[in-house]
Structure formats: structure tokens, C-alpha cells
Amino acid sequence: MKIQSIITGTGSYIPRVIKKNSDFLTNQFLNEDGSPLEYENEVVIEKFKAITGIEERRYADLDLASSDLAYFSAKKAIEDANIDPEELDYIILAHNFGDVKSSTNQSDMVPSLASRVKHKLGIKNSSCVAYDILFGCPGWVQGVIQAEAYIKSGMAKKCLVIGTETLSRVLDPFDRDSMIYSDGAGACVIEAVEDATANSGIISYAAQTDTFDECYYLFFGKSFNKNEDNDTRYIKMYGRKIYEYALNNVPIAMKAALDKSGVDILDVKKIFIHQANEKMDEAIVKRFYRLYKTKLPEGIMPMSIHRLGNSSVATVPSLFDLVKKGEIENQEINKGDVVIFASVGAGMNINAIVYRY
């Protein structure tokens, strides 16, 4: 009988602190060379919203770190799956910057965040292996792919996959791109299920890494304010290069995954794509459908970026959880629906999973 990797529980943690676009009106935004921007902040913010779709984002409470957010979402996923956490074979945790305390931008990754979550969950089982993965924004999707490999190889029956980030701790306040980023966490439990009809679970996937020219499209760099500490680094990106790379490559990776699945494009009900930038995400999905010479169906792409911003590895799992639990307006998934998870980010990395709910 065929073994399928099925998501049996999901959970997310949406931080309480709301940071609206208007909160950036008093920021001193600068160009990379330290010179003032040409436009007033009102214009900068208006253009930013038109491109990204972001109206507000969430920041974690000052006393919470990424591993705390991860624990909250993991606990919900375990409860949703109704399993004993002692039965977990793997805890795979995706992040990019570790635990960063609110008073500093220094990363803390020893012990691993996965180990910290296992500790917070009170798991005593030594055979539950906990580790972190660094794969840029596609980290959670890649964690799900790894869980699928463990399950299909017989090495695991139950895996917990988490994506968590507190990007608000590594932002350059003088860089207008800092308005994109946010904090959050999402998690899922994936179980090995004997499914004679092979009608549910992970069907196929695709992943790639491009580094020849693309390695440093996202990086850690100095503040745009030349008077700031020269040794302090912040998250930086070449937005235009990322946009072009994503538009040219993500649709192809999504098509590779879907073609492997044997599922017709018309049978795809939802696409849970990394909430990076509304215009970019829309362009990616439109181009994906264009590869099949068909139009983009209405409502195919749920979005949370408008009020939650870009929380990196947390966007896909938290969006899936919110839709699954009816918390995104006019969006739902039903038993048997085929969905695609897709992401792109630092590396540069891309991945996509075709999944039957």
C-alpha cells in the first residue's frame, strides 16, 4: 500500500504589534549612497503600497524571539493534528537570522532554534531529531520537501516543520525596503499515511538554487546612514534583480512540479505563494498560467501580505493555516483540492510542491 505524506495539523502565530504604513512618515529614508530620497515620505509610502500591496505589518513583542514564535505555532499544529509530541521523529525549523533580541541585532543560533522548540515542547524522546535549515524565504517549503523524503524512505512517520522569523530586528530604518519586512511563524505536522487510492498528500515537488550571478541578490549590508556603526549589518536586497529573477524562474519551477504530478492545470484550486510583493506574486502566477496557455482563475491566489507584510519563511505556512481555518476573506480549501506551495528567496532558491488536500 502506498505511503503518502499528509499534513494533519497546522498552526500559525501572528504577532500582536501592528506597524502601519503611516508609522514610517517620520523615518529619514536615504539612498544607498547616504543622500536623501527625491520624494517626501508620503509619496514614498504611497508608491510602496501601490507596488507591494502592504498596508500594515506585524512585529513581535520585545520580549519574544523567533524560537518563541516558532513554539507557539508548533504547539497549535500539534494540537490540530491531535498527536503526542513524543511521537515526532523530526523537528525541522526554517529561519534566516536565529534568535535576535530586541536590544541587539546579533544573531543567536546556538543551540539551534529547533532544539529550543523541542525543549519548550517538553519532548524527552531522544530519537526526535531537531535541526535548523537556512534556505532563504523558501525554507519552510524546503523543510516540507525534506520531511517527504524522510517519510518516503521509511525514516520517519511524523515530522514537525516550522518557519519562523523576526525580521523587524535586522532592519535598517534608513532603507525604505525595510517597510516590506515583518515577523511571524507557521508550522505543520506531516504524517505518513497509508493511502490505497493515493488521493491525498504530497504529489510532487521541484527545487533549485542559482548562485552564479544571483548569490548576493539578498545580503547583509551596512546602513544607508553613513553615520551609523560601520560594523553593524542589516538585511539588504537588490529589488529589481530579485523581481526579474523570480518572474523568469519561479513559473518554470512551478510548472516542473505540476508536470511531474500529472495534475491538469485546470484542477489546481489554490496557489500559496510566498508573500513577497503583491505585484511580483501576481505577475509570477499570471506567467505560470501563461505557460499552459490558460487564463489566471479568479481567487486562485490567497494573499495575506496586505496586513501581515513579508515574514520570510513564515508567509506560506501561516497563509495556509489562515485559509484552512477560514480566516482569510473569500478564501477556502476543501477536501480533495489540489494546491501548490511555492517560494523564492535568498540563495537564490526556488521551490514548489503540488499537494492534494
C-alpha positions in Angstrom: 0.0 0.0 0.0 1.4 3.4 -0.9 2.6 5.7 1.8 1.6 9.4 1.4 3.0 12.4 3.3 -0.1 14.2 4.6 -0.4 17.5 6.5 -2.5 16.5 9.5 -2.2 19.7 11.5 -1.3 23.4 11.0 -0.7 26.4 13.3 0.5 30.0 13.0 1.5 32.8 15.3 0.6 36.3 14.2 2.4 38.9 16.4 0.3 41.5 18.2 2.2 44.7 17.4 0.7 46.4 14.3 3.0 48.7 12.4 1.1 50.7 9.9 2.5 52.5 6.8 1.7 55.8 8.5 4.2 54.9 11.3 7.0 55.4 8.8 6.2 59.0 8.0 8.8 60.3 10.3 11.6 58.0 9.1 14.6 59.5 7.4 14.8 57.4 4.3 18.1 57.6 2.4 19.6 56.3 -0.9 22.4 53.7 -0.8 25.0 56.5 -1.0 23.5 58.2 2.0 21.8 61.0 0.1 18.2 62.0 0.8 15.4 60.5 -1.3 14.0 62.7 -4.0 10.4 62.4 -2.7 8.7 63.2 0.6 7.8 60.2 2.8 4.1 60.5 1.9 5.0 59.8 -1.7 7.5 57.1 -0.9 4.9 55.3 1.2 2.1 55.7 -1.4 4.4 54.2 -4.1 5.5 51.4 -1.8 1.9 50.4 -1.1 1.0 50.5 -4.8 3.8 48.1 -5.6 3.9 45.7 -2.6 0.2 45.9 -1.5 1.4 46.2 2.1 -0.7 48.5 4.3 0.5 47.2 7.7 2.7 44.5 9.1 3.3 42.7 12.4 6.2 42.9 14.8 6.9 40.6 17.7 6.6 41.8 21.3 10.0 42.9 22.6 10.3 40.0 25.0 9.8 37.4 22.3 12.3 35.8 19.9 12.0 33.7 16.7 12.1 30.4 18.7 9.2 31.7 20.9 7.1 32.4 17.8 8.0 29.0 16.4 7.0 27.3 19.6 3.6 29.0 19.6 2.8 27.9 16.0 4.2 24.4 16.6 2.0 23.9 19.7 -1.0 24.8 17.7 -0.1 22.5 14.8 0.5 19.6 17.2 -2.9 20.2 18.9 -4.6 20.5 15.4 -3.0 17.2 14.4 -4.1 15.6 17.7 -0.8 13.8 18.2 1.5 13.2 21.1 4.6 15.3 20.5 6.8 12.5 21.9 5.9 10.6 18.6 7.6 13.2 16.4 10.6 11.8 14.5 11.9 15.1 13.2 11.5 18.8 14.0 12.7 20.8 11.0 12.9 24.6 11.6 13.5 27.1 8.9 14.7 30.6 9.7 17.4 33.0 8.5 18.6 35.1 11.4 18.2 33.0 14.5 17.0 34.5 17.8 17.7 38.2 17.7 16.9 40.0 21.0 15.1 43.4 20.7 18.1 45.2 22.2 20.6 44.0 19.7 20.9 42.8 16.1 23.3 40.0 16.9 22.1 36.5 15.9 21.9 33.7 18.4 21.8 30.2 16.9 23.4 28.0 19.5 21.7 25.8 20.4 19.7 25.5 17.3 16.2 27.1 17.2 14.8 23.6 16.6 16.4 22.3 19.7 14.9 25.3 21.6 11.5 24.5 20.3 11.9 20.8 21.3 12.9 21.9 24.7 9.9 24.3 25.0 7.6 21.5 23.9 9.0 19.3 26.7 9.8 16.4 24.4 12.0 13.8 26.1 12.3 11.3 23.2 16.0 11.3 22.1 15.0 9.8 18.7 13.2 13.1 17.8 15.9 14.8 15.8 15.7 18.6 15.8 17.6 20.8 13.4 17.5 24.1 11.5 17.7 24.8 7.8 18.8 28.1 6.2 17.2 28.3 2.7 16.0 31.9 2.5 12.3 32.6 2.3 11.6 29.1 0.7 12.9 27.5 3.9 9.6 26.1 5.2 8.7 24.7 1.8 12.1 23.0 1.6 11.5 21.6 5.1 8.3 20.0 3.9 10.3 18.5 1.0 12.8 17.1 3.4 10.0 15.7 5.6 8.6 14.0 2.5 12.0 12.4 1.8 12.2 11.0 5.3 8.7 9.6 5.2 9.1 8.1 1.7 12.4 6.5 2.7 10.8 4.9 5.8 13.0 7.1 8.2 10.0 8.9 9.7 6.3 8.7 10.4 5.7 12.1 11.9 7.5 15.4 11.2 7.0 18.9 12.5 8.1 21.6 10.0 8.2 25.2 11.2 9.0 28.6 9.6 9.8 31.5 11.9 11.3 34.9 11.6 11.7 38.3 13.4 12.9 40.5 10.6 12.0 43.6 12.5 15.2 43.0 14.5 17.5 43.3 11.4 16.1 46.3 9.6 17.9 49.4 8.6 15.4 52.2 9.4 17.1 54.5 6.8 16.3 52.0 4.0 12.7 52.2 2.5 12.9 48.5 1.7 12.6 47.9 5.5 8.9 48.6 5.2 8.5 45.2 3.5 9.5 43.0 6.3 7.6 41.6 9.3 7.6 38.9 11.9 5.6 35.7 12.3 5.7 31.9 12.4 3.8 29.0 10.8 4.0 25.2 11.3 2.6 21.9 10.2 2.7 18.3 11.2 3.3 15.9 8.4 2.5 12.2 8.9 3.0 9.0 6.9 -0.4 7.7 6.0 -1.2 4.5 4.1 -3.5 5.7 1.2 -4.5 3.0 -1.2 -6.0 5.5 -3.6 -3.1 7.9 -3.3 -5.7 10.6 -3.4 -4.2 13.0 -0.8 -0.8 14.3 0.4 2.3 15.5 -1.4 2.2 14.5 -5.1 5.3 16.1 -6.5 7.8 18.9 -6.0 10.7 20.8 -7.6 13.5 22.9 -6.2 16.6 24.8 -7.5 19.5 27.0 -6.4 21.1 29.6 -8.6 24.3 31.2 -7.3 26.5 32.0 -10.3 25.2 35.6 -10.7 22.4 35.5 -8.2 24.0 34.6 -4.9 24.1 38.1 -3.3 20.7 39.5 -4.5 19.8 39.4 -0.8 22.6 40.0 1.7 23.7 41.6 5.0 24.9 45.1 4.4 25.7 48.5 6.1 23.2 51.1 7.0 22.4 53.7 4.3 23.2 56.3 7.1 26.9 56.8 6.9 27.0 58.0 10.5 25.8 54.6 11.8 28.1 52.0 13.2 30.1 50.7 10.2 30.4 47.2 11.7 26.6 46.7 12.1 24.8 44.9 9.3 21.2 44.8 8.1 19.1 42.8 5.7 19.5 44.3 2.2 18.3 43.4 -1.3 18.6 44.3 -5.0 14.8 44.5 -5.5 14.8 44.9 -9.3 17.2 41.9 -9.8 15.1 39.7 -7.5 11.9 40.7 -9.3 13.3 39.8 -12.7 14.8 36.6 -11.4 11.6 35.5 -9.7 9.5 36.4 -12.7 11.7 34.4 -15.1 12.3 31.4 -12.9 9.5 30.7 -10.4 6.8 30.0 -13.0 9.1 27.4 -14.6 9.8 25.7 -11.3 6.1 25.6 -10.5 5.4 24.1 -14.0 8.1 21.4 -13.4 6.4 20.4 -10.2 3.0 20.3 -11.7 4.1 18.4 -14.8 5.6 15.7 -12.5 2.3 15.4 -10.7 0.3 14.6 -13.7 -2.4 17.0 -12.5 -4.1 19.2 -15.0 -3.6 23.0 -14.6 -7.4 23.4 -14.5 -7.6 21.2 -11.5 -5.4 23.4 -9.3 -7.6 25.2 -6.8 -5.2 27.4 -4.8 -1.6 28.6 -5.1 0.0 29.5 -1.7 2.9 31.6 -2.9 5.5 33.4 -0.7 4.1 36.8 0.3 7.0 38.8 -1.0 5.4 41.6 -3.0 1.8 41.7 -4.3 2.7 42.9 -7.8 5.5 40.3 -8.2 3.4 37.5 -6.9 0.6 38.3 -9.3 3.0 38.5 -12.2 4.6 35.2 -11.3 1.2 33.4 -11.1 0.0 35.0 -14.3 3.1 33.9 -16.1 2.7 30.4 -14.7 -0.8 30.1 -16.2 0.5 31.6 -19.5 2.9 28.6 -19.8 -0.2 26.5 -20.1 -1.9 28.9 -22.4 -4.7 29.5 -20.0 -6.0 32.5 -18.0 -5.5 33.0 -14.3 -8.6 31.9 -12.5 -10.2 34.3 -10.1 -9.4 33.8 -6.4 -6.7 31.2 -7.1 -4.1 33.1 -5.0 -4.9 34.0 -1.4 -2.9 37.0 0.0 -2.0 38.0 3.5 0.7 40.5 2.7 -1.7 43.5 2.9 -1.9 43.2 6.7 0.9 40.9 7.6 3.8 42.0 5.4 6.6 39.7 4.3 7.7 37.5 7.2 10.0 35.4 5.0 9.8 31.6 5.8 6.6 32.2 7.8 4.5 33.5 5.0 3.5 30.3 3.2 2.7 28.1 6.3 0.8 30.9 8.1 -1.2 31.8 5.0 -2.1 28.1 4.5 -3.2 27.9 8.2 -5.3 31.0 8.0 -7.1 29.9 4.8 -7.5 26.4 6.2 -9.2 27.9 9.3 -11.4 30.3 7.4 -9.5 33.5 8.5 -8.9 34.9 5.0 -11.9 36.6 3.5 -13.5 34.8 0.4 -10.9 32.0 0.6 -11.3 28.4 1.5 -9.9 24.9 0.7 -11.9 21.7 0.6 -11.1 18.0 0.8 -9.6 16.8 -2.4 -8.5 20.3 -3.6 -5.1 20.4 -5.4 -2.9 23.3 -4.2 0.6 24.5 -5.0 3.0 25.8 -2.4 5.8 28.0 -4.0 8.5 30.3 -2.8 11.6 32.2 -3.8 14.3 33.9 -1.8 17.9 34.3 -0.7 20.3 31.8 -2.3 18.8 32.4 -4.8 16.5 29.5 -4.1 13.1 28.4 -5.6 10.8 25.5 -4.7 7.3 24.3 -5.3 5.1 21.5 -4.0 1.9 20.1 -5.5 -0.3 18.9 -2.7 -3.8 17.3 -2.6 -5.6 18.5 0.5 
